[in-house]
Amino acid sequence: MTPRNGATTLKSRRLAIQYGRKKIDYDLSYSSRKTLAIDVHPDLSVAVTAPKDATDSAVKEKIQKRASWIIKQQRFFENYLPTIPPRRYVSGESHRYLGRQYRLRVHKGDEDAVKMARGQINVYIINAKDKSRIKPLVVGWFRLRSEVVFREIFDSVVTKAVRYGIEADGFEIRRMRNRWGSCTREGRILLNPDLIIAPKMCIEYVIIHELCHLQEYNHSPKFYRLLKKIMPDWEQRRERLNDCVVE
């Protein structure tokens, strides 16, 4: 293989470019493709796949041209990572539900149950000394509520997406460590049950965002144009989503 600016191997390499004050690290690999591809992943890493005969200088030049887009995507994912404060599940603790704050209150009851009333999430347990029952009861209640609320919103926004040629059979609820929602390459919509803490307008945004990926898998300009058509105020909704986890 002809050397490329001193490189004599096709193995993946870790390289970087400087864009203003920002250093962009990227993993460079090669394939039989004819054009260069740049992917920004949710963990903020950048993967570049180049043609086998591409020189390092040509690769860097193209990455330099796309640097502003790369940084934009990293900022998007950086904002998209939920930072939900850890919970202790004790009486008096604050919990969010659909964008509003509720106080957790633990009571002795005739049965183990969770009920919402007058701005409180009331947890009833038979054995008041068994504090280990509180967390599973609360988590289970939030999970059930997410199933009901997400279904209601999903069915509503799908009717909007259909007008743009997007169709979806449904969604799955799956806990994800660093995403509110996701769309797999197989076309499955995944929603994090923790999204139930957000206002309905933000849940709508996340679902529409993932539905758009059924048509445009990457965060390309075409993806954002489609998102804008379906939800013109998506940026304001995203900002509201980012703010909803702050106590």
N, C-alpha and C positions, 0 to 999 in steps of 0.2 A: 504494500500500500504506500502511495506517495505521501511523504510527510506533509503535515498541515501546520506551518509555522512552528516547526520543531516537534509537533505531536506525532508520534509513530504508533499510536494504539487507538482502537475503537472503543476501549473501555470507557464507562461513564466516569466523568470527572466533575469535581466541585470547583466552579469558577465564580467570578464576580465582576461587576462593572460599577462605575461610580456615576451617579446621576445627581448632579448638584451636591448636596450634603448627604445624600442618601446612598448607601451601599446596597446593591442588589445581588445577593448570592443566588446561584442557580446550579442545578445539576444538569450537565450536558451529556446526552447519549446520542447514538446514531442509529439510523434505520435505512431501509431501502426507499423511504418516502422521497418525493421530489421537492417538497417545500419544508420550511422550518415551522415547527409548532411550539407554542409557548402555553403552558398550563400553570395556573396559580391555584394551589390547593387550599382547602379550609384551614390547614395548619400553617398557612402563610408561606409554605415552601414553593419554589419555582422550579418547574421541570421543563427543560428545553430538549426537543428531539430534532436533530438536524440530518440532512442527507449525508450519506457516507463521504461524499467528496467535498463537503463544506469546509472551508478554512476557518480557523479560530477568529480571524479578523472579520470575516464576512458574518459569522454568527454574532459577534459582539456588536457589529454595526446594526444588525437587525434588532437585537435586544435593546440597544440604545434608542432606536426609533420607537420601540414599544414600551419604553421605561415608564412613561406617565401612566399608561394603561395598566402596567403591572402593579404600580404603587396604588392605583385606584382600587384594583381588585384586592390587594392586601388589606387596605383600609376597610373595604367592604366586609371581608371575612373577620377582620379584627373587631369590627363593631357587631358582627353577627354572633360572636361567641358569647353565650349567656353567662353571666357571672352571678348566679343566684347565691345569696348568703346561706351558709349552712344553718340548719334548724336543729333545735334541741327538743322540740315537742313538749313544752311545759306550759302550764296554765299562765296566761298573760302575754304569751309570745304573739308577735304580729305575723300574719300570713296574708299574702295577696291572692285575690280571686277575681278574675276578669277586670283587673286594673284597680281594684279597690282594696283597702286594708281592712282586715278583720282580726279580732282578738280571739285567741284560742282559750277556751274555758273548759276545764276538766271537772266533771261531776260524777258522783256515785249514782248509778242507775240500776234499773231492773234487768237491763240487757246492754250488751256492748253496741253502741250506735253513735253516729255522727249526724248532727242536725244544725242547719244554719238558721239563725234568728236574731233580729235586732242588732245587726252589725257584729255578730259573734259566730264563731264556729264552735259549737258545743259538743264536747266529746263525753259520752256516758259510758262508764265501765262498771261492771258488776263488782269487781274487786278493786277498790280504790287504792290499795297498796301496790297493785301490779302495774307500775308505770310503763313496763315494756309493751303493754297493749296499746298505748296511745299512738305511737308512730305508725304501726301497720293500719290502724283504724283510719287515721287522717290521710295517709298515703292512698289507701284504698278508696276513700271517699273522693279525693281529688281525681283519681284515675277514672272512676265511674262518671264524674261530672265532665271530664275531658271527652269521654266517649260520646256523651249526649250532645254537648255543646259543639264539638268539632263536626259531628255528623250534620247538625243543623246548619252550620256555616258552610260546610263543604257543599252540601246540596244546593245552597243558595248561590255560591260563587261559580259553581260549575256551569250554571245556566249562562253566566256572562262569558265564560271561556269558550263555550260551544260556538258562539258567534264568530270566534276567530279560528275556528277549525280545531280546537283542542277538546279532546274527549278523554274522560277518565272514569274507570269503573268504581273506584273507591280509594281508600287509604288504610294504612296500618298505623297503630299507635306503638311507638317503640322509643324507649328511653335512650337518648344519645348524650354523650358527655359534653359535646361542644357544638351542637347544632339545634336550632329550633325545629327545623324540618329538613327533609332531604328527598331527592328523586334519584332512584337507582337507574343504572343503564338499562335495566329491564323494564323501566317505566312504572315502578312502584312508588307511590307517594308515602313518605314516612313522616309522622308528626310526633314531636316530643310531648309527652303528657305534661311536662312543666310549662308548656305554652299556655296552659289554663290560667296562669297568673296574669296574663296580658289582657288588655281590653279587646273586645270583639273586633274592632277595626284593625288591630294588629294581627289577630289570628287570621282575618281575611287576607291581609297582605302576605303572610307566610304561605298560605294555601295557594293564592294566585301566583306567587313567586315560583313555587314548586310545580304548579300546573304549566307554567310557561316553559319549564325545562322539558316537558314532554315534547315540545316542538323545537326548542333550542336548548340543547343540553349544556353548553358552556355559557359563560357570562360574556358573550360577544355583543357588539353593538346591536345586532339583530334581536338579541334577547331583550335588551333594555328598551328597544323600540316597541317590541311586543308588550312588555310589562307596562310601558307608559300608555299604550293604547287602551289596555284593559283597566288599568288603575292609574289615572293621571297623577294622583297625590301619593304615590307609593313611597316617595322619599320622606314625606312628613310622617307617614305611618311607620316607616322603619325607625325614624328618630324617636318616635313615641315608644316603640318597642324597646329600643336601647335604654330609654329612661325608666321603663317600668320596673326594672329589677333593682333600682337604686332606692334604698330605704329613706 
